[in-house]
Amino acid sequence: MMNLKGVSCIGAVTAMLFAGSAMADDGPRYTYLEGGWGWVDIDEVNEDGDGFNLGGSLGVTDMVFLFVDYNDSEIDVDSFDVDYTTTEVGLGGNIELSPTADLVGSVSWVNVDLDAGGFGDVDEDGYGLFLGVRAMMTPQFELNGGVSYVDIDDADDTALEIGAVYNFTDVFAVTVDASFGDEFTTYGIGVRAYLQ
């Protein structure tokens, strides 16, 4: 679970986001498709892997959005590989904190599928929660961060998430992100296409 150190990190990130967001003109956008590559490190077994991810978000109103995220990774465990797939579908809300920064929260259904070939597989469902901030530091550059919580079949993980988006044009952007959890550490890079 999140400790006081995690709370102070979130406070520092939020203060940084607000300090720089005064330079931007508009707030974050919520309708886009994206894809990329990610790396995962499982702390408990000291193993790592990589794979691709696809996702998207649809702004239903000025304050409500739907989102989906799919990740497919292969993790090297001793002499065999484990296919690690996650699917997340959720509903989010955003509240304007300033003309260029939003408080963002979401709730989601999460599915995790682990396939170890002849050693068996696990397919479990659970839920996810997120609370964070998205802020445009300039018209092209967004910083974001927050805390996520995932609970799947009595196993849970709390993570501090940070990321950045650089918009090359009104349509195309590149993204980078990192998540530091109790059980998993992940890093990712991707491309985004805004649909409106």
N, C-alpha and C positions, 0 to 999 in steps of 0.2 A: 504493500500500500504506500501511498505518497507520504513522505515525511516533511518536516519543517524546511529542510534544505530544498526539496522540490517546490514548496510554496514560495520560498524566497527567489528561486530561479525564475518562476513564472512572473513574479512581481518585477524583477529586473528586465525580463524580456518585454513585458507590457510597457514599462516606462520607456524603454528604447524605441518601441514601435510608435508610441505617441509623440516622442520628442522629434522624430524624423518625419512623421506623416504630414506635418504642416506644409511641407514643400510640394506635395502632390495636389492634383486638381480634382480627381474623381476617386470614388471608393472601389473596392474589389468587385470583380464580376463573377457570377455564379452559373453561367451556362457555357459549358465547354466539353470537349473530348480530349483525353490525354493517354499517352503510353510511354513506357520507358523500361529501364533495366534497374534491378535492385540487388543488393547483397544482404544476406542475413547471417547473424552469428547467434547460435543457441548457447547461452551461457552454461546451462546445467551439464551438457555433454561435451562442451568445448569443441563443437563442430560448426562448420559454416557452409554456405552455398550461395547460389545466385540464380536469377531467373528474370522473367519479364512480367510486366503488369500493364493492365488496361483499365481505364475508368472513365467516368464522366459525371457531370453535374448538370442539373436542369433547374434554373430559377423559375419556380412556379408563380411566385409573387415577389414583391420587393423585399419580403422578409422570410420567405419560405423556399427551400430548395430540396430536391430529391437527388440522391447520388448512388452510384454503384462502383465497386472496385473489385478487380479480379487479379490475383497474383499466382503465378506458377513458378515454383523454384525447385531446384534439385540440390539436395544436401548430401555431402560425402560423409558417410559414417563407416569407419573402418574399411572393410573390403567390399562394401555395397553402397548403392545410392538410394536415397529416400526422396520420393516425389512429394513436395509440400505445397498444397494448393489452398488458398483462402478466397472466399467470396463474401463480399459485404454489400448489403443493400440497406439504405437508410433514408431518414427524413431529418432535415436540418433547419435551423432558424438562425437569422442574423439580425442583430440590433445595432443601429448606427450609433457609435460612440463619438464620432466626429465626422466631418464630410469625407474623410479619407480612411477611416478605421472602423471596423465592425467587431463586435463581440459575436462569436459563433458557437453554437451548440448543436449536437446531433445525437440521435439514438438510432441503432441499426441492428439488423439480424446478421449474424456472422456464422459462416460454415467453414470448418477446417477439415481437410482430407489429407491424411498421411498414408502413403502407399510404399511399403518396404518390400515389394515383390513377394517372394516366397515366405517372407517373415511375417506377413499379415498386413492389414491396413486398419486405419481408424478414420471414421467419418462422424463428426460431432457438430452440433449446432449450439449457438449461444447468442449473447447480445453484446453490443458495444456502446460506450458512451464517450462523448468528447466535449470539451469546453476549451475555447481558445480565442485568439485575436488574429485578424487579418488586417494589415495596414499597408497602404501605398506610401512608400517613402518618397518616391518621385512618380511622375506619370508612367514611367516604364518599370519601376522596381518595387516589388512587394516583398515584405517580410511577414512571416506568420509563425505562430507557435501556440502550444497549449498542452493539455493533459488528456490522455485517453485511458479508458478502462475497458478491458474485454474479459468476459466471464463465459467459459465454455465447459460444460459438464463438471462443475465444481473446481475447475482450474482457472485461475485468473491472472491477469498481468496488467500492471499500471505502467504507463510510459510517458516520458516527457518528449514532445514532438516539436521540431523546429524545421523551418523551410524557407525557401526564397523562390521568387518567380521573376524572370526578366522578360519583359514584353518587347520583342524586336519590332513588331508591327501591331496594329489593332487586332490582328487575327492570330499571329503565331508568337509562342513564348517558349522558353526553356525553364525547367524546374529542377531544383535540388532539394533534398530533404533528408532528415535523420530522425530516428526514434530510439530512445534509450529507455528500455524497460527492465522489469524485474527478471525476466527470463530471456528476452530477445533484444538484440541491437540490430537495427537495420539502417541502410543507406540507399538512396536512390537518385537517379537522374532521369529526366524525361523531357518530352516535348508536349505542348498543349496547343490546341486550336480552339479559339473562342467562336461560338456560334451566334452570338449577338453582342 
